Amino acid sequence: MTDPIIEATRRVIGDAFDTLRAVVDGLPTEALNWCPAGEDDSNSIAVQITHGLHATRRLLNFATGHPQQAPRDRDAEFGANVDGPESLLRLIEEVDADCTTTLDSADMSDWGELRRLRSTGEELSAAFLIIHAAEHLRGHVDEASLTRHVWLTQS
């Protein structure tokens, strides 16, 4: 029997990946790197997508007991600039495939199992981590969608 938490996560993040593809579609490079409130007060679509995807991949691996499979440089994510939509679309495809593989190979029997964060020592359940992966991604998807809307409607 398929794990309902895995299947729900697969659906939520799959929808998020589809929305990210639509966010990027047809935008010029300038729009993807544009910070609507300036660089100190907002993030570009490139940053929102780059950070959201890398964090999701890391959180899913951590939730399913494989944190070493998704190394990342969080600080670099917030400095992301792209040369065009193709690089973001490639990243979306890469992380989508990685997350699909992670979810396909997940063998979770205890969602209450605790995982210790190296950064803080805090212990969080696998259930919390997988839910957080989906909701964190969704937040960045919504922010990127809004940034696209503002870009397209500015006078």
C-alpha positions, -999 to +999 in steps of 0.1 A: +000+000+000+012+035-009+020+058+020-007+086+020+018+112+034+042+105+005+014+106-020+000+139-006+035+154-006+041+142-042+008+160-053+015+192-035+051+196-046+042+184-082+016+212-084+042+236-071+067+226-097+041+231-124+033+266-111+071+274-111+073+264-148+044+288-155+060+316-135+092+314-155+075+309-189+079+339-212+097+362-188+128+380-199+160+377-179+155+412-165+122+401-149+137+369-134+165+389-117+143+419-107+137+427-070+104+446-068+114+465-036+151+466-042+178+441-034+178+449+003+141+445+008+129+418-016+141+387-036+140+381-073+121+353-089+155+337-095+163+338-058+129+326-047+130+297-071+166+287-064+162+288-026+128+272-026+140+243-047+172+236-029+155+238+005+127+214-007+152+188-019+172+191+013+141+189+036+126+159+017+159+140+019+162+149+056+126+138+063+132+105+046+164+098+064+190+108+038+202+143+046+237+137+031+221+133-004+212+170-008+241+192+001+235+229-004+249+264+000+220+284+014+239+318+013+246+313-024+209+306-031+201+342-020+227+356-045+212+337-075+212+355-108+202+338-141+212+344-177+177+335-189+147+313-182+164+282-195+187+279-164+157+281-140+137+256-161+166+232-160+169+236-122+131+230-118+134+198-139+165+186-120+150+191-085+116+177-096+134+145-107+154+144-075+124+149-053+104+122-073+133+098-068+134+106-031+097+101-026+097+069-048+124+054-027+111+066+007+104+037+031+088+054+060+073+033+088+075+059+116+066+095+108+072+103+144+109+094+141+130+124+152+158+140+131+183+163+147+192+195+129+230+200+128+226+237+128+207+240+160+205+206+176+167+208+175+149+175+170+120+175+145+098+146+134+100+132+099+063+142+096+071+179+104+100+180+080+080+166+050+051+190+057+075+218+061+092+209+028+058+213+010+046+244+027+080+262+025+081+255-013+045+267-017+054+300+001+082+307-024+060+296-053+033+321-043+059+348-038+074+342-072+039+342-088+031+375-072+065+390-083+057+378-119+023+395-116+038+428-104+064+427-132+037+421-159+014+448-146+038+476-138+032+507-159 
